Amino acid sequence: QVQLVQSGAEVKNPGASVKVSCQASGYSFTYYTMHWVRQAPGQRLEWMGWINANTKYSQKFQGRVTITRDTSANTAYMELSSLRSEDTAVYYCARDGGYSSSSPLDYWGQGTLVTVS
Amino acid sequence: QSVLTQPPSASGTPGQRVTMSCSGSSSNIGSNSVNWYQQLPGAAPKLLIHTNNKRPSGVPDRFSGSKSGTSASLAISGLQSEDEADYYCAAWDDSLINPDYVFGTGTKVTVL
């Protein structure tokens, strides 16, 4: 079965960087696009970017976010730099099912809490 | 970043039908398909409806989606206690040079 397992919670100082991992299993990792979405406490979901053979970022995070993947390890990574308190959020990876141009995110990781303080 | 607008809350008693709207613009809902996600308390979101009105395998047929113009709607018929959750619509937005995947503001459904 498809599983996305993310790395554990992080506490970072303002100005630092954080790198969150997302290990996939149960499907062909290279054939699917992986998205990253975050959710600040009590707030809506916010899309950050995606990766397949290419990468694409939300303009809001352009220049601060880097999404990479290691196909040999079936793992995607999201690195966010120049952290500020507003970046405190739960960060999710989510697989794009690929069966629609609407980008249905059909499997999600459990989330990683990043606290900037 | 464009945002899709949803009513903050909706409620109903068990068995009732509840609907919620998702209002966008010509650059998002007006020109792209809509997905809906359910987020139970403390959990990751779950895909509920994709491509406006299609249910993934395993999603009960109590959930249905529709789209008209620049708005979309999600309906829950035969409301159950386990439907108490936050619901988000989402769609690609083409208003910027780089399209963004935008989420709605979210609707909290309460089962009375």
gemmi code that builds the backbone of each chain (N, CA, C; Angstrom):
import gemmi

chains = {
    "A": [
        ("GLN", (0.849, -1.192, 0.000), (0.000, 0.000, 0.000), (0.886, 1.245, 0.000)),
        ("VAL", (0.351, 2.305, -0.562), (1.105, 3.552, -0.650), (1.284, 4.153, 0.740)),
        ("GLN", (2.519, 4.517, 1.038), (2.809, 5.183, 2.313), (3.809, 6.299, 2.088)),
        ("LEU", (3.588, 7.403, 2.765), (4.535, 8.518, 2.786), (4.877, 8.769, 4.243)),
        ("VAL", (6.131, 8.577, 4.595), (6.565, 8.726, 5.982), (7.550, 9.886, 6.079)),
        ("GLN", (7.200, 10.864, 6.874), (8.000, 12.076, 6.993), (8.901, 12.038, 8.210)),
        ("SER", (9.907, 12.878, 8.184), (10.834, 12.989, 9.299), (10.170, 13.701, 10.481)),
        ("GLY", (10.856, 13.672, 11.614), (10.269, 14.140, 12.849), (10.273, 15.653, 13.025)),
        ("ALA", (9.622, 16.074, 14.099), (9.462, 17.490, 14.396), (10.811, 18.179, 14.561)),
        ("GLU", (10.822, 19.463, 14.215), (12.037, 20.266, 14.273), (11.749, 21.571, 15.012)),
        ("VAL", (12.748, 22.046, 15.738), (12.702, 23.376, 16.348), (13.914, 24.134, 15.824)),
        ("LYS", (13.657, 25.292, 15.238), (14.737, 26.067, 14.616), (14.720, 27.512, 15.095)),
        ("ASN", (15.891, 28.111, 15.076), (16.004, 29.531, 15.388), (15.655, 30.355, 14.157)),
        ("PRO", (15.152, 31.564, 14.353), (14.924, 32.462, 13.215), (16.202, 32.645, 12.406)),
        ("GLY", (16.047, 32.628, 11.075), (17.201, 32.778, 10.191), (17.827, 31.471, 9.762)),
        ("ALA", (17.501, 30.404, 10.456), (18.069, 29.097, 10.127), (17.303, 28.466, 8.961)),
        ("SER", (17.738, 27.271, 8.566), (17.071, 26.485, 7.530), (16.581, 25.178, 8.126)),
        ("VAL", (15.596, 24.588, 7.469), (15.101, 23.287, 7.887), (14.929, 22.423, 6.641)),
        ("LYS", (15.220, 21.129, 6.792), (15.055, 20.193, 5.687), (14.190, 19.039, 6.173)),
        ("VAL", (13.065, 18.843, 5.530), (12.110, 17.795, 5.888), (12.144, 16.707, 4.812)),
        ("SER", (12.141, 15.469, 5.241), (12.164, 14.362, 4.272), (10.826, 13.639, 4.233)),
        ("CYS", (10.600, 12.941, 3.130), (9.348, 12.227, 2.895), (9.700, 10.954, 2.131)),
        ("GLN", (9.676, 9.827, 2.829), (10.045, 8.561, 2.194), (8.793, 7.844, 1.711)),
        ("ALA", (8.805, 7.507, 0.419), (7.643, 6.889, -0.204), (7.842, 5.393, -0.362)),
        ("SER", (6.747, 4.664, -0.282), (6.784, 3.219, -0.523), (5.445, 2.771, -1.073)),
        ("GLY", (5.466, 1.604, -1.734), (4.219, 1.030, -2.225), (3.837, 1.451, -3.629)),
        ("TYR", (4.692, 2.233, -4.289), (4.410, 2.626, -5.673), (5.713, 3.031, -6.356)),
        ("SER", (5.653, 3.266, -7.651), (6.836, 3.664, -8.415), (7.096, 5.146, -8.224)),
        ("PHE", (8.037, 5.448, -7.359), (8.290, 6.820, -6.913), (8.554, 7.780, -8.074)),
        ("THR", (9.327, 7.322, -9.061), (9.757, 8.234, -10.115), (8.631, 8.617, -11.071)),
        ("TYR", (7.548, 7.877, -11.050), (6.472, 8.111, -12.018), (5.438, 9.131, -11.538)),
        ("TYR", (5.558, 9.583, -10.301), (4.565, 10.477, -9.725), (5.197, 11.775, -9.244)),
        ("THR", (4.430, 12.845, -9.365), (4.835, 14.142, -8.844), (4.536, 14.201, -7.349)),
        ("MET", (5.472, 14.783, -6.609), (5.283, 14.967, -5.169), (5.126, 16.459, -4.875)),
        ("HIS", (4.109, 16.788, -4.123), (3.854, 18.171, -3.725), (4.223, 18.362, -2.260)),
        ("TRP", (4.469, 19.613, -1.897), (4.635, 19.998, -0.498), (3.617, 21.074, -0.165)),
        ("VAL", (2.953, 20.893, 0.960), (1.884, 21.772, 1.433), (2.131, 22.042, 2.913)),
        ("ARG", (1.884, 23.269, 3.348), (2.046, 23.532, 4.772), (0.765, 24.096, 5.366)),
        ("GLN", (0.678, 24.021, 6.689), (-0.492, 24.510, 7.406), (-0.051, 25.119, 8.729)),
        ("ALA", (-0.126, 26.436, 8.815), (0.178, 27.124, 10.074), (-0.945, 26.834, 11.072)),
        ("PRO", (-0.668, 26.973, 12.365), (-1.683, 26.652, 13.379), (-2.996, 27.390, 13.138)),
        ("GLY", (-4.077, 26.630, 13.022), (-5.402, 27.203, 12.846), (-5.657, 27.843, 11.498)),
        ("GLN", (-4.720, 27.632, 10.553), (-4.834, 28.295, 9.255), (-5.156, 27.294, 8.138)),
        ("ARG", (-5.378, 27.842, 6.952), (-5.682, 27.000, 5.798), (-4.427, 26.319, 5.268)),
        ("LEU", (-4.624, 25.387, 4.367), (-3.520, 24.732, 3.678), (-2.888, 25.696, 2.685)),
        ("GLU", (-1.588, 25.547, 2.486), (-0.851, 26.471, 1.619), (0.137, 25.662, 0.780)),
        ("TRP", (0.016, 25.750, -0.524), (0.865, 24.985, -1.432), (2.236, 25.629, -1.582)),
        ("MET", (3.280, 24.804, -1.567), (4.641, 25.328, -1.639), (5.325, 24.994, -2.962)),
        ("GLY", (5.062, 23.838, -3.523), (5.720, 23.464, -4.767), (5.616, 21.976, -5.024)),
        ("TRP", (6.164, 21.570, -6.188), (6.189, 20.147, -6.504), (7.476, 19.744, -7.207)),
        ("ILE", (7.684, 18.427, -7.257), (8.842, 17.897, -7.948), (8.476, 16.613, -8.678)),
        ("ASN", (8.959, 16.507, -9.902), (9.023, 15.233, -10.606), (10.408, 15.221, -11.247)),
        ("ALA", (10.481, 15.149, -12.542), (11.800, 15.323, -13.170), (12.187, 16.796, -13.160)),
        ("ASN", (11.223, 17.629, -12.891), (11.420, 19.075, -12.773), (10.908, 19.534, -11.417)),
        ("THR", (11.102, 20.817, -11.148), (10.545, 21.393, -9.928), (9.776, 22.660, -10.269)),
        ("LYS", (8.803, 22.946, -9.426), (8.026, 24.162, -9.595), (7.658, 24.649, -8.216)),
        ("TYR", (7.821, 25.951, -8.000), (7.566, 26.519, -6.674), (6.489, 27.585, -6.722)),
        ("SER", (5.782, 27.707, -5.613), (4.868, 28.821, -5.450), (5.670, 30.114, -5.433)),
        ("GLN", (5.136, 31.141, -6.044), (5.847, 32.420, -6.069), (6.080, 32.949, -4.653)),
        ("LYS", (5.189, 32.606, -3.747), (5.344, 33.087, -2.372), (6.647, 32.577, -1.751)),
        ("PHE", (7.072, 31.384, -2.119), (8.240, 30.773, -1.481), (9.467, 30.753, -2.398)),
        ("GLN", (9.304, 31.226, -3.626), (10.412, 31.244, -4.577), (11.625, 31.931, -3.968)),
        ("GLY", (12.762, 31.263, -4.073), (13.989, 31.824, -3.520), (14.281, 31.366, -2.108)),
        ("ARG", (13.280, 30.862, -1.419), (13.482, 30.389, -0.036), (13.297, 28.891, 0.107)),
        ("VAL", (12.617, 28.280, -0.849), (12.338, 26.847, -0.756), (13.091, 26.093, -1.850)),
        ("THR", (13.578, 24.926, -1.489), (14.221, 24.027, -2.442), (13.656, 22.632, -2.238)),
        ("ILE", (13.077, 22.088, -3.284), (12.533, 20.741, -3.230), (13.409, 19.827, -4.083)),
        ("THR", (13.848, 18.741, -3.507), (14.709, 17.796, -4.214), (14.179, 16.384, -3.994)),
        ("ARG", (14.787, 15.436, -4.710), (14.425, 14.049, -4.475), (15.624, 13.146, -4.741)),
        ("ASP", (15.631, 12.028, -4.065), (16.640, 10.988, -4.258), (15.879, 9.748, -4.725)),
        ("THR", (15.912, 9.498, -6.013), (15.120, 8.391, -6.549), (15.643, 7.034, -6.079)),
        ("SER", (16.922, 6.954, -5.744), (17.468, 5.687, -5.256), (16.947, 5.344, -3.871)),
        ("ALA", (16.512, 6.377, -3.138), (16.004, 6.186, -1.781), (14.493, 6.410, -1.704)),
        ("ASN", (13.874, 6.653, -2.839), (12.426, 6.933, -2.879), (12.039, 8.021, -1.879)),
        ("THR", (12.837, 9.053, -1.822), (12.639, 10.095, -0.807), (12.643, 11.480, -1.446)),
        ("ALA", (11.690, 12.289, -1.030), (11.639, 13.688, -1.425), (12.004, 14.552, -0.229)),
        ("TYR", (12.559, 15.719, -0.532), (12.988, 16.636, 0.525), (12.460, 18.038, 0.237)),
        ("MET", (12.176, 18.748, 1.316), (11.794, 20.155, 1.217), (12.662, 20.930, 2.188)),
        ("GLU", (13.420, 21.876, 1.655), (14.268, 22.717, 2.496), (13.773, 24.150, 2.420)),
        ("LEU", (13.547, 24.740, 3.575), (13.092, 26.123, 3.663), (14.139, 26.919, 4.433)),
        ("SER", (14.577, 28.013, 3.839), (15.647, 28.807, 4.452), (15.122, 30.129, 5.015)),
        ("SER", (16.015, 30.843, 5.683), (15.683, 32.154, 6.275), (14.386, 32.092, 7.068)),
        ("LEU", (14.322, 31.123, 7.952), (13.086, 30.888, 8.696), (12.713, 32.069, 9.578)),
        ("ARG", (11.400, 32.319, 9.647), (10.870, 33.317, 10.556), (9.705, 32.698, 11.321)),
        ("SER", (9.232, 33.420, 12.311), (8.201, 32.851, 13.187), (6.943, 32.440, 12.400)),
        ("GLU", (6.664, 33.165, 11.320), (5.471, 32.844, 10.513), (5.595, 31.519, 9.764)),
        ("ASP", (6.787, 30.942, 9.755), (6.977, 29.653, 9.099), (6.656, 28.481, 10.030)),
        ("THR", (6.329, 28.781, 11.271), (5.896, 27.725, 12.183), (4.624, 27.093, 11.625)),
        ("ALA", (4.689, 25.805, 11.333), (3.588, 25.136, 10.648), (3.838, 23.631, 10.615)),
        ("VAL", (2.812, 22.908, 10.229), (2.965, 21.495, 9.888), (3.187, 21.420, 8.383)),
        ("TYR", (4.239, 20.723, 7.996), (4.592, 20.582, 6.590), (4.248, 19.174, 6.134)),
        ("TYR", (3.519, 19.087, 5.020), (3.088, 17.804, 4.473), (3.681, 17.568, 3.088)),
        ("CYS", (4.036, 16.335, 2.812), (4.255, 15.920, 1.437), (2.986, 15.192, 0.974)),
        ("ALA", (2.696, 15.270, -0.300), (1.479, 14.656, -0.830), (1.719, 14.221, -2.264)),
        ("ARG", (1.297, 13.023, -2.588), (1.481, 12.508, -3.934), (0.372, 13.000, -4.856)),
        ("ASP", (0.781, 13.423, -6.047), (-0.184, 13.784, -7.097), (-0.565, 12.501, -7.830)),
        ("GLY", (-1.859, 12.155, -7.769), (-2.313, 10.921, -8.401), (-2.079, 10.865, -9.885)),
        ("GLY", (-1.985, 12.048, -10.523), (-1.643, 12.098, -11.943), (-2.760, 11.715, -12.892)),
        ("TYR", (-3.949, 11.422, -12.351), (-5.022, 10.986, -13.252), (-5.943, 12.124, -13.656)),
        ("SER", (-5.550, 13.332, -13.281), (-6.340, 14.506, -13.658), (-5.446, 15.734, -13.666)),
        ("SER", (-5.753, 16.683, -14.559), (-4.983, 17.935, -14.578), (-5.249, 18.773, -13.334)),
        ("SER", (-6.236, 18.361, -12.538), (-6.534, 19.108, -11.301), (-5.536, 18.809, -10.189)),
        ("SER", (-4.611, 17.888, -10.431), (-3.607, 17.501, -9.421), (-4.253, 16.992, -8.142)),
        ("PRO", (-4.983, 15.895, -8.217), (-5.550, 15.321, -7.001), (-4.440, 14.755, -6.113)),
        ("LEU", (-4.327, 15.287, -4.906), (-3.305, 14.834, -3.979), (-3.895, 13.670, -3.192)),
        ("ASP", (-3.586, 12.453, -3.653), (-4.338, 11.297, -3.176), (-3.712, 10.573, -1.984)),
        ("TYR", (-2.445, 10.809, -1.709), (-1.816, 10.258, -0.502), (-0.981, 11.335, 0.148)),
        ("TRP", (-1.067, 11.403, 1.472), (-0.378, 12.435, 2.237), (0.517, 11.801, 3.296)),
        ("GLY", (1.619, 12.481, 3.576), (2.428, 12.095, 4.717), (1.727, 12.482, 6.010)),
        ("GLN", (2.314, 12.073, 7.119), (1.680, 12.320, 8.417), (1.889, 13.754, 8.900)),
        ("GLY", (2.760, 14.481, 8.234), (3.032, 15.860, 8.613), (4.248, 15.970, 9.523)),
        ("THR", (4.959, 17.072, 9.392), (6.127, 17.372, 10.221), (5.962, 18.764, 10.792)),
        ("LEU", (5.938, 18.857, 12.110), (5.811, 20.164, 12.750), (7.174, 20.853, 12.799)),
        ("VAL", (7.236, 22.027, 12.223), (8.431, 22.862, 12.296), (8.081, 24.088, 13.131)),
        ("THR", (8.820, 24.253, 14.216), (8.598, 25.393, 15.105), (9.788, 26.330, 14.990)),
        ("VAL", (9.524, 27.593, 14.714), (10.586, 28.593, 14.612), (10.476, 29.504, 15.832)),
        ("SER", (11.464, 29.402, 16.685), (11.393, 30.171, 17.922), (12.787, 30.419, 18.480)),
    ],
    "B": [
        ("GLN", (-1.007, 35.826, -3.543), (-1.509, 34.480, -3.806), (-3.037, 34.484, -3.723)),
        ("SER", (-3.695, 34.046, -4.822), (-5.151, 34.001, -4.811), (-5.655, 33.013, -3.787)),
        ("VAL", (-6.841, 33.263, -3.273), (-7.447, 32.380, -2.289), (-8.856, 32.087, -2.733)),
        ("LEU", (-9.276, 30.875, -2.545), (-10.651, 30.496, -2.797), (-11.439, 30.699, -1.509)),
        ("THR", (-12.605, 31.327, -1.619), (-13.366, 31.714, -0.432), (-14.445, 30.695, -0.089)),
        ("GLN", (-14.415, 30.231, 1.144), (-15.412, 29.287, 1.659), (-16.074, 29.869, 2.904)),
        ("PRO", (-17.312, 29.483, 3.188), (-17.923, 29.901, 4.457), (-17.163, 29.248, 5.595)),
        ("PRO", (-16.949, 29.971, 6.697), (-16.136, 29.411, 7.788), (-16.755, 28.211, 8.466)),
        ("SER", (-18.078, 28.114, 8.449), (-18.703, 27.023, 9.172), (-19.986, 26.565, 8.504)),
        ("ALA", (-20.349, 25.334, 8.798), (-21.615, 24.744, 8.382), (-21.973, 23.689, 9.417)),
        ("SER", (-23.251, 23.444, 9.586), (-23.641, 22.462, 10.584), (-24.943, 21.778, 10.203)),
        ("GLY", (-25.195, 20.649, 10.832), (-26.425, 19.916, 10.598), (-26.564, 18.800, 11.605)),
        ("THR", (-27.728, 18.255, 11.676), (-27.974, 17.116, 12.554), (-27.744, 15.829, 11.764)),
        ("PRO", (-27.516, 14.735, 12.461), (-27.299, 13.458, 11.749), (-28.431, 13.158, 10.780)),
        ("GLY", (-28.051, 12.771, 9.572), (-29.029, 12.449, 8.543), (-29.366, 13.606, 7.622)),
        ("GLN", (-29.045, 14.818, 8.041), (-29.354, 15.984, 7.215), (-28.381, 16.109, 6.045)),
        ("ARG", (-28.736, 16.987, 5.128), (-27.863, 17.321, 4.002), (-27.208, 18.670, 4.286)),
        ("VAL", (-25.912, 18.718, 4.105), (-25.156, 19.951, 4.321), (-24.417, 20.291, 3.027)),
        ("THR", (-24.428, 21.548, 2.669), (-23.680, 21.987, 1.490), (-22.752, 23.126, 1.862)),
        ("MET", (-21.671, 23.247, 1.095), (-20.739, 24.350, 1.311), (-20.229, 24.811, -0.045)),
        ("SER", (-19.951, 26.096, -0.125), (-19.538, 26.680, -1.393), (-18.047, 26.991, -1.401)),
        ("CYS", (-17.538, 27.209, -2.594), (-16.145, 27.580, -2.798), (-16.144, 28.586, -3.946)),
        ("SER", (-15.879, 29.832, -3.613), (-15.981, 30.898, -4.606), (-14.604, 31.321, -5.096)),
        ("GLY", (-14.450, 31.336, -6.409), (-13.159, 31.702, -6.978), (-13.302, 32.753, -8.055)),
        ("SER", (-12.490, 32.626, -9.083), (-12.495, 33.601, -10.172), (-12.214, 32.895, -11.498)),
        ("SER", (-12.158, 33.693, -12.554), (-11.947, 33.120, -13.888), (-10.573, 32.479, -14.021)),
        ("SER", (-9.614, 32.908, -13.192), (-8.254, 32.383, -13.311), (-8.063, 31.062, -12.565)),
        ("ASN", (-8.998, 30.687, -11.717), (-8.862, 29.413, -11.007), (-10.052, 28.502, -11.308)),
        ("ILE", (-11.119, 28.603, -10.545), (-12.248, 27.693, -10.764), (-12.849, 27.866, -12.152)),
        ("GLY", (-12.846, 29.102, -12.633), (-13.441, 29.365, -13.944), (-12.753, 28.659, -15.090)),
        ("SER", (-11.486, 28.277, -14.894), (-10.747, 27.660, -15.995), (-10.068, 26.351, -15.623)),
        ("ASN", (-10.229, 25.902, -14.382), (-9.594, 24.654, -13.943), (-10.545, 23.834, -13.079)),
        ("SER", (-10.245, 22.558, -12.982), (-11.078, 21.669, -12.169), (-10.782, 21.841, -10.686)),
        ("VAL", (-11.740, 21.416, -9.883), (-11.669, 21.608, -8.428), (-11.546, 20.266, -7.716)),
        ("ASN", (-10.717, 20.245, -6.685), (-10.623, 19.097, -5.786), (-11.113, 19.511, -4.412)),
        ("TRP", (-11.577, 18.552, -3.655), (-12.001, 18.785, -2.281), (-11.257, 17.828, -1.350)),
        ("TYR", (-10.873, 18.357, -0.186), (-10.154, 17.575, 0.813), (-10.876, 17.670, 2.148)),
        ("GLN", (-10.856, 16.559, 2.866), (-11.409, 16.492, 4.216), (-10.255, 16.366, 5.202)),
        ("GLN", (-10.278, 17.186, 6.248), (-9.232, 17.095, 7.262), (-9.875, 16.875, 8.626)),
        ("LEU", (-9.765, 15.670, 9.128), (-10.249, 15.366, 10.466), (-9.333, 16.004, 11.491)),
        ("PRO", (-9.839, 16.271, 12.694), (-9.010, 16.925, 13.721), (-7.699, 16.194, 13.973)),
        ("GLY", (-6.601, 16.936, 13.870), (-5.279, 16.383, 14.147), (-4.720, 15.457, 13.095)),
        ("ALA", (-5.374, 15.370, 11.931), (-4.951, 14.434, 10.895), (-4.527, 15.167, 9.627)),
        ("ALA", (-3.869, 14.435, 8.751), (-3.531, 14.973, 7.441), (-4.791, 15.046, 6.580)),
        ("PRO", (-4.806, 15.936, 5.599), (-5.961, 15.992, 4.687), (-6.121, 14.691, 3.909)),
        ("LYS", (-7.343, 14.477, 3.447), (-7.676, 13.292, 2.654), (-8.435, 13.766, 1.416)),
        ("LEU", (-8.075, 13.224, 0.256), (-8.772, 13.573, -0.985), (-10.197, 13.033, -0.951)),
        ("LEU", (-11.162, 13.910, -1.158), (-12.572, 13.545, -1.069), (-13.256, 13.524, -2.440)),
        ("ILE", (-12.972, 14.566, -3.216), (-13.542, 14.727, -4.558), (-12.438, 15.263, -5.460)),
        ("HIS", (-12.324, 14.739, -6.669), (-11.373, 15.322, -7.618), (-12.079, 15.625, -8.932)),
        ("THR", (-11.465, 16.510, -9.683), (-11.983, 16.893, -11.000), (-13.465, 17.267, -10.914)),
        ("ASN", (-13.777, 18.107, -9.992), (-15.113, 18.691, -9.769), (-16.115, 17.763, -9.091)),
        ("ASN", (-16.206, 16.524, -9.563), (-17.313, 15.703, -9.088), (-17.007, 14.210, -9.025)),
        ("LYS", (-15.728, 13.849, -9.055), (-15.381, 12.426, -9.059), (-14.896, 11.982, -7.690)),
        ("ARG", (-15.433, 10.869, -7.232), (-15.052, 10.329, -5.926), (-13.972, 9.273, -6.084)),
        ("PRO", (-12.869, 9.423, -5.347), (-11.863, 8.343, -5.339), (-12.471, 7.086, -4.730)),
        ("SER", (-11.873, 5.961, -5.056), (-12.307, 4.696, -4.492), (-12.303, 4.768, -2.966)),
        ("GLY", (-13.385, 4.306, -2.363), (-13.466, 4.273, -0.904), (-14.194, 5.446, -0.289)),
        ("VAL", (-14.431, 6.489, -1.058), (-15.170, 7.637, -0.536), (-16.667, 7.360, -0.683)),
        ("PRO", (-17.410, 7.463, 0.409), (-18.857, 7.159, 0.333), (-19.580, 8.066, -0.650)),
        ("ASP", (-20.633, 7.530, -1.261), (-21.377, 8.333, -2.242), (-22.255, 9.391, -1.572)),
        ("ARG", (-22.157, 9.516, -0.266), (-22.831, 10.613, 0.441), (-22.189, 11.953, 0.086)),
        ("PHE", (-20.944, 11.876, -0.377), (-20.210, 13.082, -0.727), (-20.320, 13.319, -2.239)),
        ("SER", (-20.673, 14.556, -2.603), (-20.770, 14.872, -4.020), (-20.282, 16.293, -4.263)),
        ("GLY", (-19.716, 16.501, -5.446), (-19.189, 17.812, -5.800), (-19.776, 18.298, -7.105)),
        ("SER", (-19.799, 19.616, -7.257), (-20.272, 20.208, -8.499), (-19.537, 21.517, -8.732)),
        ("LYS", (-19.593, 21.984, -9.966), (-18.950, 23.248, -10.320), (-19.814, 23.967, -11.346)),
        ("SER", (-19.900, 25.276, -11.181), (-20.620, 26.106, -12.134), (-19.937, 27.468, -12.207)),
        ("GLY", (-19.448, 27.802, -13.385), (-18.779, 29.084, -13.557), (-17.541, 29.195, -12.685)),
        ("THR", (-17.529, 30.180, -11.804), (-16.363, 30.419, -10.941), (-16.604, 29.949, -9.507)),
        ("SER", (-17.603, 29.084, -9.334), (-17.875, 28.543, -8.000), (-18.018, 27.029, -8.041)),
        ("ALA", (-17.737, 26.430, -6.899), (-17.905, 24.989, -6.748), (-18.634, 24.722, -5.437)),
        ("SER", (-19.193, 23.530, -5.323), (-19.917, 23.170, -4.105), (-19.633, 21.730, -3.721)),
        ("LEU", (-19.653, 21.508, -2.431), (-19.546, 20.149, -1.882), (-20.797, 19.896, -1.063)),
        ("ALA", (-21.416, 18.746, -1.267), (-22.595, 18.375, -0.498), (-22.337, 17.076, 0.253)),
        ("ILE", (-22.839, 17.039, 1.472), (-22.800, 15.811, 2.270), (-24.243, 15.459, 2.577)),
        ("SER", (-24.692, 14.348, 2.062), (-26.057, 13.923, 2.356), (-25.999, 12.820, 3.405)),
        ("GLY", (-27.041, 12.743, 4.241), (-27.028, 11.738, 5.305), (-25.856, 11.964, 6.243)),
        ("LEU", (-25.757, 13.189, 6.752), (-24.635, 13.601, 7.605), (-24.430, 12.621, 8.758)),
        ("GLN", (-23.155, 12.272, 8.993), (-22.814, 11.382, 10.095), (-21.822, 12.060, 11.019)),
        ("SER", (-21.744, 11.573, 12.239), (-20.869, 12.191, 13.250), (-19.410, 12.191, 12.795)),
        ("GLU", (-19.015, 11.163, 12.047), (-17.609, 11.097, 11.611), (-17.297, 12.080, 10.486)),
        ("ASP", (-18.314, 12.807, 10.005), (-18.091, 13.820, 8.974), (-17.659, 15.149, 9.573)),
        ("GLU", (-17.619, 15.220, 10.886), (-17.205, 16.462, 11.550), (-15.718, 16.675, 11.275)),
        ("ALA", (-15.412, 17.714, 10.501), (-14.056, 17.939, 10.005), (-14.001, 19.295, 9.322)),
        ("ASP", (-12.795, 19.646, 8.890), (-12.599, 20.814, 8.033), (-12.554, 20.352, 6.588)),
        ("TYR", (-13.153, 21.140, 5.709), (-13.201, 20.799, 4.297), (-12.586, 21.935, 3.488)),
        ("TYR", (-11.693, 21.571, 2.571), (-11.000, 22.553, 1.751), (-11.201, 22.261, 0.271)),
        ("CYS", (-11.503, 23.299, -0.497), (-11.478, 23.164, -1.950), (-10.084, 23.588, -2.432)),
        ("ALA", (-9.746, 23.193, -3.647), (-8.435, 23.541, -4.202), (-8.506, 23.524, -5.722)),
        ("ALA", (-7.709, 24.379, -6.332), (-7.654, 24.426, -7.794), (-6.385, 25.150, -8.220)),
        ("TRP", (-5.955, 24.898, -9.429), (-4.845, 25.650, -9.998), (-5.335, 27.055, -10.332)),
        ("ASP", (-4.447, 28.019, -10.095), (-4.738, 29.401, -10.440), (-3.723, 29.880, -11.449)),
        ("ASP", (-4.215, 30.395, -12.569), (-3.338, 30.792, -13.675), (-3.116, 32.291, -13.756)),
        ("SER", (-3.395, 33.019, -12.671), (-3.326, 34.478, -12.771), (-1.905, 35.008, -12.795)),
        ("LEU", (-0.956, 34.218, -12.289), (0.440, 34.641, -12.269), (1.195, 33.975, -13.416)),
        ("ILE", (2.394, 34.444, -13.681), (3.220, 33.819, -14.713), (3.412, 32.347, -14.390)),
        ("ASN", (3.647, 32.083, -13.099), (3.760, 30.707, -12.606), (2.464, 30.312, -11.933)),
        ("PRO", (1.702, 29.384, -12.498), (0.454, 28.976, -11.849), (0.704, 28.476, -10.425)),
        ("ASP", (-0.230, 28.767, -9.556), (-0.184, 28.330, -8.165), (-1.341, 27.385, -7.887)),
        ("TYR", (-1.110, 26.425, -7.010), (-2.190, 25.543, -6.557), (-2.753, 26.183, -5.298)),
        ("VAL", (-3.985, 26.668, -5.377), (-4.531, 27.430, -4.256), (-5.613, 26.633, -3.528)),
        ("PHE", (-5.598, 26.779, -2.229), (-6.598, 26.152, -1.376), (-7.621, 27.172, -0.918)),
        ("GLY", (-8.806, 26.683, -0.610), (-9.826, 27.531, -0.045), (-9.533, 27.867, 1.406)),
        ("THR", (-10.349, 28.762, 1.951), (-10.184, 29.209, 3.334), (-10.667, 28.166, 4.337)),
        ("GLY", (-11.397, 27.164, 3.865), (-11.820, 26.064, 4.722), (-13.189, 26.268, 5.346)),
        ("THR", (-13.951, 25.193, 5.441), (-15.247, 25.197, 6.112), (-15.243, 24.131, 7.187)),
        ("LYS", (-15.561, 24.534, 8.407), (-15.620, 23.589, 9.523), (-17.049, 23.076, 9.628)),
        ("VAL", (-17.217, 21.787, 9.479), (-18.541, 21.165, 9.582), (-18.720, 20.592, 10.976)),
        ("THR", (-19.808, 21.002, 11.614), (-20.162, 20.522, 12.949), (-21.431, 19.690, 12.865)),
        ("VAL", (-21.395, 18.538, 13.478), (-22.588, 17.676, 13.539), (-23.255, 17.904, 14.896)),
        ("LEU", (-24.437, 18.455, 14.852), (-25.127, 18.860, 16.091), (-25.710, 17.673, 16.846)),
    ],
}
model = gemmi.Model(1)
for chain_id, residues in chains.items():
    chain = gemmi.Chain(chain_id)
    for i, (resn, *xyz) in enumerate(residues, 1):
        res = gemmi.Residue()
        res.name, res.seqid = resn, gemmi.SeqId(i, " ")
        for name, pos in zip(("N", "CA", "C"), xyz):
            atom = gemmi.Atom()
            atom.name, atom.element = name, gemmi.Element(name[0])
            atom.pos, atom.b_iso = gemmi.Position(*pos), 0.0
            res.add_atom(atom)
        chain.add_residue(res)
    model.add_chain(chain)
structure = gemmi.Structure()
structure.add_model(model)
structure.setup_entities()
